Amino acid sequence: MKKSISFVCVFCTFMSFLVVCSAAYGAGIRQKTVQASGTGPSRDAAVKNALIEALGQVTGVYVEAEQLNQAMTVSVSADRKEDGAATATQGNILVDRQKNDVAAKVRGHIQSYSVVSEQPSAVNPGYVDVTVSAVINYYEAEKAVQRKRIASVPFRALNSANPYEKQFIEELNQGVVSFLTQTRNFAVLDREYLSEKYQEFDLLLGDDVKPEEKARIGNTVGTDYLLVGSVTAFQAKAKTEKVPYINEEVLMVRGKASVSWRLINAPTGMVMASGVHDEVFKEQIGSDTDFDWIAKLARPAGEKIGAKISDIIYPMLVAANNDGVLTIARGGDSVKIGQQYNLVQYGNIIKDPYTNEAIARDEIVIGKVEIINVTPKLSHAKILQCDKEIGAVNSRQYILRPVPEQENAAKKVKKQVKTMQPNW
């Protein structure tokens, strides 16, 4: 019994140590100790060149010797350990933004260093060769950054003075970003709140910020795809209308919107996909200053654009089959219970007859499914109809495609009441 208690105490102590270590360094901030060599006309110059090499080994950040000299003059973030004696120097932050950035990189990444060896250079007479052991801070990004990156740029307005249209674009952008994020297939990059991000970076340049926190600066990533678009048509008019049978008047807003979009390969500028989405709307409102209806119109439109893009790049994959219930590798708000999809089997790779380039894999519709359960990362669908027996599912063998809009429209027509007679 005593041994069990002792083990529990040791375990708790170890876990407490881990918690303390995690608290000491913020999420994503790591440390690595490396040795690097440098040469220079003086000892200080050789040390700085060695630190440049150490910095580059861990972070890939290379600065010029003069920039490093300026940064270290501004503030040496770490205790400088030489010959067992520790000293620290601190100066004022440079006003120039570019110099601040360099200083932040150096001060944030070089936690501490010590000179391991020092000797006259055998190659360059009059120079000094030194080897340093440096503790380098670096920021380790989330694994999600390794996904295909996509950035949605706020769509352009047809008439920015129209308050309805301005709100429409904000809600439309939110709908697109929310859908793409929920698919968990993309690393969705922000392009709407950049000023707030750089304000945070400016805050990290302050004297009262821990040196290792400055390692967060300089980790902004570029994008693979840019989603751009514009509103090409927008009409909205509020009008009082009489409701049949109850003889009451309500305020209705009617209108239509047309949005064009393009998916651009960011490094090359090539248009990968494009389209136009039309939305017709009719909504009862409380007053002509009530904008709540815009979200009901714009967000579904944004989700449809996001779904179209996702369907082009990452169609919904069937991950497993459990007695007729398919596990789908997508969940969250991007999938809704009750949605129906065509079940598609991949065929052979089809090549363009003119260019001989691989276009896509042939797609064979073999059935239809309906979503019956949704979790944050996965969803499940039951097979409504299938032309073939589905056994164990191999990787990328089956996908789901949205049911064509014409088919959905035909179903809605069948469900419509043919007369204006009440149902009582």
N, C-alpha and C positions, 0 to 999 in steps of 0.2 A: 504493500500500500504506500509506503514511504517513497519507494522508487517511482511509482506512478505519479505521486504528487510532485516529486522532484522533476520528472520529465515534463509535466504540465508547466511548471514554473519556468524551466529552461525554454520551452516552446513559446510561452507567452512573452518571455524576455526577448527572444529572437524576433518574434512578430512585432513587438514594440520598437525594436531597433530598425526593422524594415520601414515601419510607419514614420519614424523620425527621419530616416534617410530620404524617404519619399517627400517628406515635408520640407527638408532642407533644400532640395532642388525641385523646381517646378516641373510639371508634366512635360515630358519630351526632352528635358535638359540632361545631358549625359557628360561624363568626363572620361578622358583617355590620357594615359601617360606615354609619351614617346620620346625617343632620343633623336636629335638632329645635329648636324655639323654645319659650321659656317666659317668663312674666312673674311678678313678685312684688314685695312691698314692699321687699325687699332683694335684693342680688346673689345671696346663697346660696339664698334662696327661689326666685328665678327659675331658677337652675341646677338645683335639684331638680325643679321643674316641667318643665323641658326634658328632664331625664333620664327622668321618668315617661313623657313623650310618646315618647321614643326607645325605651324599653323596650316600650311598647305597640305601636309600629310593627312591631317584629320578632317579638315573642313573643305578643302579645295579652294579656300580663300587665299589669294596671293596679293600682297600689297607691295608697292615699291619701297625701297629702303628709306627714302626721304619721307614717305607717308608714315611708315612705321615710326620714324624718328619724331615726327610731329605728334603722332598719337601718344607715344610714350612720354613725350614732354608734357602733353596735356594732363595725362593721368596714367600712372602705371597701376593697373587694377590689382595686381597680385603683390603679395609680399615677395620681395626679391631676396632669394636665399643664396648666399655665396659664403663659402668657408664657414658654414654653421651660423653665421650672423644674419638676422632678418631685419631688413629695413623697409620702409614704405614711403613712397612719394605721392603727393596729390597736388594737382594744379587746377586751373580753371578750365571750364569747357570752352572750346573754340566756338565762335559765333557762326562761322561759315558752315552751312549745312553739309557740304561735301566732306569737309574735314571732320565734322562731327560723326558722319557715317563711318569713316575710316577709323576714327578713335573708338567708336562703339564696337566695331568688329574686333579690334585688337584688345581693348579692355575687357570685352565680354568673353573672348575666346581664351586668352592666356590667363589662366587662373594663378599659376605660379611656375617658377622655373629655378633651376640651379645649374651652375657650371660644373660639368663632370670632369672635363680635361681642358688644358690650355697649353699650347706649344707653338714655337715659331714655325711658320709655314715652310715646308720642304720644297714647295713649287714656286711660290712667289716670295722672293727675298724682301724682308721688311714687313711682311704681313704676319698675321696671327691666325692660327687655326684653333677653334674651340668646339667642344661638344657640350650640348646642354640637354638636360632632362626637363621636359616641360609638361605640365598638366594642362590639357586643352579642354575647354568647354565646347560642346557642340549641341545643336538642336536636332533631335531625331524625329522626323515627321511621321505622322500616322501612316500605316500601310495603305490606307485608302487613297493617298496621294499617288500611288503607283497605278491606279486605275486610269482609264481614258479620261482626260480632263476636258471639261466643257464649261464655258463661261457664257452666260446669257447677258447680253448688253441691253439696257433698257430700250424698248422699242420707240421709234420716232413717232411723234404726233402729227396728225394732219393739220390740226388747228390747236395750238397749245393754249389759246385763250379760252377754249371751251372747257368749263369746269368738269362737265360730264366726261369728256374725252380724256382729260388729265387723270381723273380717278380711274377710268377704264384701263389706261395703260399701266398704272401702278398695280392694279389687281391682276391684270393679264400677266405681267412679269412675275408676280408672286405665284400665280398658278403654274407657270412653266417651271420655275425654280423648285417649287414644292414637289411637283411630279417627278422631275429628274432626280431629285435628292432621294425620294422615297423608293425609287427603283434599286438603289444601292449598286448600280452598274457603273456610275460615273463618279469622278471626283468633281463636284460642282464648285466652281470658283466664283467668288463675289466680284462684281464689277459695278455695284451700285452704291456701296458704302466705303469707297476707297479713302475718302477724307477722314472718316472715323478711324480707319486702320492706321493711317499715317500719324494721326494725333496720338494714338497709343504708342507708336514707335518713338515719337518725340518725347513722350513721357519716360520711356525707357532710357533716354539719354541723360536723365537727371543725375545729379551727384548722389542723391539718397537712394538710388536703385542698386541692388546687389549686382556685382560684376557679372555673375553667371546669367542673370536675367537678360543681359544685353546680347547673349548668344541667340536670342529669339529674332533679332534684327538680321535681315539679309537672307531670309528663307522663303521669300515670295516665289511662287512657281509660275511658269508660263502655261498656256493652255494649248490643247490639241485642236479643239473646235471652238469656234465663235458662233453663237446664235444671235443673229441680228434680224430686225424686222421693222415694219412701219404700218401704221393704220392708214389704209388707202381710202376708206369710206367710213363715215360715222354720222348717224342721224339719230336723234332722240328728241321726242316731243311729248310733253305731258298734256293730257286732255281729260276733261270730265266726261264720263260715260255712264249711261243708265244700265243697270244690271237687269236682265230679263226676269220676269215673274215676281221679283220682290219690289220692283219700282223704286230702287234706291240708286243714288248717284255716287260714283267712286272716282278717284283720280287715278288714271292709268297712264303709264308711259309706254310708248311704242317706238320701235326703231330698228336699226340694223347696223351691223359693223362688219367691215372686211379688213382682214389683217394678212399682209404678205410677210413671209419669213424666208430666211436663207441660213443654211448651215455651212459655214466656211471652214476649210482646213487652214488653221491660223498660220503655220509656217510657210505655206505656199500661196495662200489666197484663193485656192481653187474652191468653187462652189460644189459641195458634196451632195446637197439636197436642197430643194426649195418647194414652196407651196403657198397656197392662198386659203385662208380659212374664213368662211362666211358664217355670221351668227345673226339670226332674227330673234327679236325679243319682245315680250309683252308682259308687263308686271304692274300690279297695283301698288301705289305708293301713298304715304300719308300726306306729303306736301311736296311742292316742286323743289324744296331744298333737301329732300330725303335722298341720300346717295346709297342707301343700303342695297338697292336693287342692282347696282353696278357690279358688286362683288358676285352676286348670283349669276350675272351674265358673263363677266370677264374671267373669273377663275376657271369655270368649266372650259371656256375657250382656250385658256392657257394650258390646261391639262390635256386637251385634245392635241394641241401642237406638240407638247412634251411627249405624249404617247406616240405620235407619228414619228418623231425623231428616234425615240427609243426602239420602236418597232423596226426601224431601218437598220440601226447599228446593233442593238441587242434585243432580238425578239424573245418573248417569254419561253424559257426552256422547261421541258418536263424533266424533272430530276429523278422521279421514282414512280412506280406503279404498285399500289397495294390493294389488290382485289377490286380493281375498277375505280379506285380513288387515286387520282394523279396528284403528286406533289409538284408544285410549280415554284421555280426558283425566283420568286418575286413576291413581295408582300407590302405591308404598309398601306398608305392612302392611295397608292397607285393601282390597287386592285379592289374591286367592290364585290360583295356577296350578291349573287344573282346575275352577274355579267356572264354572257355566253360568248364562247370563242370557237373558231374552227380548229379542230385538231389536225395538225399537218405533219406529215412524215417527210424528212429530207431524202432527196434522191441524189442523182449524180451531179457533178459540177458541170455547169453549162458555160461554154466559151463563146465569145463574140465571133461570129463568122468573119467579120472584117478585120478586127484587130488581133484576134486569137487570145484576147485577154479573158481571164476567168470572170464571168459576170456574177454568178451566184449559184447556189445549189438548187436543183429542181425541187419544187414543193408540191406534194401530193396531198390534197385534202382527203382524209380518211374518216372523219367524224366530227362530232360536236360535243362540247363540254360546257358545264356551268360551274361557276365558283360557288363553293358551299362553306368555305372557312378561310379566314385571313388572319395571319399573325404578322408581327412587325417585319419579319424577314422572309417568310414563306406564305404560300396559300395552297388550298386544296380544291380540286375540281372533280365532280363526278361525271362519268361518261354518259351522255344522253343517247348517243347513237355512234356506232363505229362499224366500218366496213371490214375490219380485220381484227384478228385476235392479237392483243397486246400482252406480251409477257414481261420479262425483265427489260428494263429500259437502259440502253447504252447512252454514253455521253453524246449530247447534241444529236440525238436521233429524232426526237419529236419536239415540235414547238407549237405555240398557240398564236393564231392570227385573229385580229378583230373580225367579227362578222360584218360583211359589207353593209354600208349605210342603207343601200336600196332595200336590203332584206329586212332591216330593222324598221324602215319606213313603211314597208308593206304590212308588217305586223301591227304597227300603230293604227293604220287605216282600218284594219279588221276590227280593232277594239273600239273605234270611235262610235258614238251613238248616232244613228242615222237620222233621228228627228230631234227637234228642240223640246219634245215633250218631257216633263220631269219624270224621274224614276219611281215616284211613289204610286 
